[in-house]
Amino acid sequence: MSGVSCLPLVQDVAWLTVEEPAEVGRARRAATSLAERLGFAATRTAEIGLAVTEVGTNLVKHAERGVVLLRSVRGTREAAVEIVAVDRGPGIADLGLAQQDGQSTTGTLGVGLGAVARLASTCAITSRVGSGTVLTARFLPSAHREPEWDDEIAAGVTRPFGGLEMCGDAYAVCRTPDRLVLMVCDGSGHGPLAAAASGTAVRVFRDQPTGSPEEVVRRIHGALRGTRGGAVAVAEIDLVRRTARFCGLGNIAAAVLADGRKHGMISVPGVAGHHARTIRSFDYAVPDGAVVVLHSDGLTERWGADHGSDLAADTPLLIAATLLREAGVRNDDACVLVGKPG
């Protein structure tokens, strides 16, 4: 593939429970500390702290089982702070009204959403009454700076097992004008050794994403020898022909969501880096408006196309975070990667 570019490296820094007033301050301090480490100016760091305070306060007042994920997003020229707020609250019946300044009623996130949207470089929200709400906000060093990347076509999210700091699952995305390539690796086990295996898979993929999915999986398989190994899958989406070629080794689940249905993809048995009797790919149709999902076995496969997000309107990150909330019920590392070719 010519003209290959990889989406920025994203690190899911911390998942923070926000259910009590004291936890709002903890989230704010963690977010401003991350901004400082990324070299943000004091004024912009304070704006990020204010936005996180607004989000956290609304979670405490109006939501249930609220959490905030802090992320660093590193491109070639600059970095960004990103937050993902997830809850299982009552949901928001009127998103437009809830985002107007001065609105604070039961069943909404309340006052502050308008302020968050103004302070953030990009902001998106999805909600379903009775299920909960997901909000994402990204902060560049300047609120009015244009981002150097466009990742609205794909995004992922990871969550470590239990109270561990490192997640053994990882993902990466590369694209050309006519191709979108998604990769997920679930390092065997948990903790640093699993993360080392999946990190190797990401480096190999980003260094050389060219070739068929089978070739990419074989390269990763060879590179993971001497590590714990893991499950790995690569999906190459042809944006012109509207097809996907999928190659999975091990227990990475994948599906095309289209026309209100979930069409599963096939992975073959094996462990990358250890044993792979067969590495082969399968082809699938990707109709207009379809969404392609890859996830590790930290999520149950018992979810459907109507899993709580709006596939037509929501960004890939909103879809991924909603799916993790709904299906990430297993006590394991978890990773969801969503491609939305349009």
Residue pairs with C-beta under 8 A, 6 or more apart in sequence:
1 176
1 179
1 181
1 209
1 210
2 176
3 176
3 177
4 174
4 175
4 176
4 209
4 210
5 174
5 175
5 176
6 172
6 173
6 174
6 175
6 206
6 209
7 149
7 151
7 154
7 172
7 173
7 174
7 175
8 73
8 74
8 75
8 149
8 151
9 73
9 74
10 71
10 72
10 73
10 74
10 82
10 155
10 156
11 71
11 72
11 74
12 69
12 70
12 71
12 157
12 158
12 159
12 167
13 30
13 34
13 70
13 71
13 72
14 30
14 69
14 70
15 67
15 68
15 69
15 159
15 160
16 23
16 26
16 27
16 30
16 67
16 68
16 69
16 70
17 23
17 66
17 67
18 24
18 27
18 56
18 59
18 60
18 66
18 67
18 68
18 85
19 59
19 60
19 65
19 66
20 60
21 57
21 60
23 56
23 60
24 53
24 56
24 57
24 59
24 60
25 53
27 52
27 53
27 55
27 56
27 68
27 70
28 49
28 52
28 53
28 56
29 49
30 70
31 48
31 49
31 52
31 70
31 81
31 83
32 45
32 46
32 48
32 49
32 52
34 70
34 72
34 81
35 44
35 45
35 48
35 49
35 81
35 139
36 45
38 72
38 79
38 80
38 81
39 79
39 141
40 48
40 81
40 139
40 141
41 141
44 139
44 141
44 142
44 143
47 119
47 139
47 143
48 81
48 119
48 139
50 115
50 119
51 83
51 115
51 116
51 119
51 120
51 137
51 139
52 68
52 83
54 111
54 112
54 113
54 115
54 116
55 68
55 83
55 85
55 109
55 112
55 116
55 135
55 137
56 66
56 68
56 85
57 110
57 112
58 109
58 110
58 111
58 112
58 113
59 66
59 68
59 85
59 87
59 89
59 109
60 66
61 110
62 89
62 90
62 106
62 107
62 108
62 109
62 110
63 87
63 88
63 89
63 90
63 109
63 132
63 133
64 87
64 88
64 89
64 90
64 132
65 87
65 88
65 89
66 85
66 86
66 87
66 89
67 85
67 86
67 87
68 83
68 84
68 85
68 86
69 83
69 84
69 85
69 86
69 157
69 159
69 321
70 81
70 82
70 83
71 81
71 82
71 83
71 84
72 79
72 80
72 81
72 82
73 79
73 80
73 81
73 82
73 138
75 147
75 148
75 149
76 148
77 148
78 140
78 141
78 145
78 148
79 141
80 121
80 138
80 139
80 140
80 141
80 147
81 138
81 139
82 136
82 137
82 138
82 139
83 135
83 136
83 137
84 134
84 135
84 136
84 157
84 317
84 321
85 133
85 134
85 135
85 136
86 132
86 133
86 134
86 321
86 322
86 324
86 325
87 132
87 133
87 134
88 131
88 132
88 325
89 132
89 133
90 106
90 107
90 129
90 130
90 132
91 107
91 127
91 128
91 129
91 130
91 131
91 132
91 133
92 98
92 107
92 108
92 109
92 125
92 127
92 129
92 133
93 107
93 108
93 129
94 108
95 125
95 127
97 103
97 108
98 108
98 109
98 110
98 113
99 113
99 114
99 117
99 125
100 114
101 111
101 114
101 115
102 111
103 110
103 111
104 110
104 111
107 129
109 133
109 135
113 125
113 135
116 123
116 135
116 137
117 123
117 137
118 143
119 137
119 139
119 143
120 137
120 138
120 139
120 143
121 138
121 139
121 140
121 142
121 143
121 145
121 147
122 136
122 137
122 138
122 147
123 135
123 136
123 137
123 138
124 135
124 136
124 137
124 314
124 315
124 317
124 318
125 133
125 134
125 135
125 136
125 318
126 133
126 134
126 309
126 310
126 313
126 314
126 318
126 322
127 133
127 134
128 308
128 309
131 308
131 326
132 308
132 325
134 309
134 318
134 321
134 322
134 325
136 315
136 317
136 318
136 321
138 147
140 147
151 173
151 316
152 315
152 316
152 340
153 175
153 180
153 316
153 339
153 340
153 341
153 342
154 173
154 175
154 180
154 182
154 316
154 337
154 338
154 339
154 340
155 173
155 315
155 316
155 317
155 320
155 337
155 338
156 171
156 173
156 184
156 316
156 320
156 335
156 336
156 337
156 338
157 317
157 320
157 321
157 324
157 335
157 336
158 167
158 169
158 170
158 171
158 333
158 334
158 335
159 167
159 298
159 324
159 328
159 333
159 334
159 335
160 166
160 167
160 168
160 190
160 333
161 167
161 168
161 190
161 191
161 298
161 331
161 332
161 333
162 190
162 331
164 190
164 191
166 191
166 192
166 194
166 195
167 195
167 198
167 333
167 334
167 335
168 186
168 187
168 188
168 189
168 190
168 191
168 193
168 194
168 195
168 197
168 198
168 230
168 333
169 184
169 185
169 186
169 187
169 194
169 198
169 296
169 298
169 333
169 334
169 335
170 184
170 185
170 187
170 195
170 198
170 199
170 201
170 202
170 335
171 182
171 183
171 184
171 185
171 202
171 294
171 335
171 337
172 183
172 201
172 202
172 205
172 206
173 180
173 181
173 182
173 183
173 337
173 339
174 181
174 205
174 206
174 209
175 181
177 239
178 238
178 239
178 240
179 236
179 237
179 238
179 239
180 236
180 237
180 239
180 339
180 341
181 209
181 213
181 216
181 234
181 235
181 236
181 237
182 234
182 235
182 237
182 292
182 294
182 337
182 339
183 201
183 202
183 205
183 209
183 216
183 220
183 232
183 233
183 234
183 337
184 232
184 233
184 252
184 294
184 295
184 296
184 335
184 337
185 197
185 198
185 201
185 202
185 220
185 230
185 231
185 232
185 252
185 272
186 198
186 230
186 231
186 232
186 250
186 251
186 252
186 296
186 297
186 298
186 333
186 335
187 193
187 194
187 195
187 196
187 197
187 198
187 201
187 227
187 228
187 229
187 230
187 333
188 194
188 197
188 228
188 229
188 230
188 231
188 271
189 228
190 332
190 333
193 227
193 228
194 228
194 230
194 333
196 227
196 228
197 224
197 227
197 228
197 229
197 230
197 273
198 230
200 220
200 223
200 224
200 227
201 220
201 223
201 224
201 230
201 232
201 272
204 219
204 220
204 223
205 216
205 220
205 234
208 216
208 219
209 216
211 219
212 236
212 245
212 247
212 281
213 234
213 235
213 236
213 245
213 246
213 247
213 281
214 247
214 279
214 280
214 281
216 234
216 247
217 232
217 233
217 234
217 247
217 248
217 249
217 272
217 279
218 279
220 232
220 272
221 232
221 249
221 272
221 273
221 276
221 279
223 273
224 230
224 232
224 272
224 273
224 274
225 273
225 274
226 273
227 273
228 273
229 271
229 272
229 273
229 274
230 250
230 271
230 272
230 273
231 248
231 249
231 250
231 251
231 252
231 267
231 271
231 272
231 296
231 297
232 248
232 249
232 250
232 252
232 272
233 246
233 247
233 248
233 249
233 250
233 252
233 254
233 267
233 294
234 246
234 247
234 248
235 244
235 245
235 246
235 247
235 254
235 265
235 292
235 294
235 339
236 244
236 245
236 246
237 243
237 244
237 286
237 292
237 339
237 341
238 244
238 245
238 286
239 341
239 342
242 285
242 286
242 287
242 288
242 290
242 341
243 283
243 284
243 285
243 286
244 256
244 265
244 283
244 284
244 285
244 286
244 292
245 281
245 282
245 283
245 284
246 254
246 265
246 266
246 281
246 282
246 283
246 284
247 279
247 280
247 281
247 282
248 254
248 265
248 266
248 267
248 268
249 267
249 268
249 270
249 271
249 272
249 276
249 279
250 267
250 269
250 270
250 271
250 272
251 267
251 296
251 297
252 267
252 294
252 295
252 296
252 297
253 264
253 265
253 267
253 294
253 295
253 296
253 297
253 299
253 301
254 264
254 265
254 267
254 292
254 293
254 294
254 295
255 262
255 263
255 264
255 265
255 292
255 293
256 262
256 263
256 265
256 284
256 285
256 286
256 290
256 291
256 292
256 293
257 263
257 290
257 291
257 292
257 293
257 305
257 311
258 285
258 286
258 287
258 289
258 290
258 291
258 305
259 287
260 305
260 306
261 305
262 303
262 304
262 305
263 284
264 301
265 282
265 284
266 282
268 278
268 279
268 280
269 277
269 278
270 276
270 277
270 278
270 279
286 292
286 341
288 342
289 311
289 312
289 342
290 341
291 311
291 316
291 319
291 338
291 339
291 340
292 338
292 339
292 340
292 341
293 319
293 323
293 336
293 337
293 338
293 339
294 336
294 337
295 323
295 327
295 334
295 335
295 336
295 337
296 332
296 333
296 334
296 335
296 336
297 330
297 332
298 328
298 330
298 332
298 333
298 334
298 335
299 323
299 324
299 327
299 328
299 329
299 330
299 334
299 336
300 327
300 329
300 330
301 327
302 327
303 323
303 326
303 327
305 311
307 322
307 323
307 326
307 327
308 322
308 323
308 325
308 326
309 318
309 319
309 322
309 323
311 319
314 322
315 340
316 338
316 339
316 340
317 338
319 338
319 340
320 336
320 337
320 338
321 336
323 336
323 338
324 334
324 336
328 334
328 336
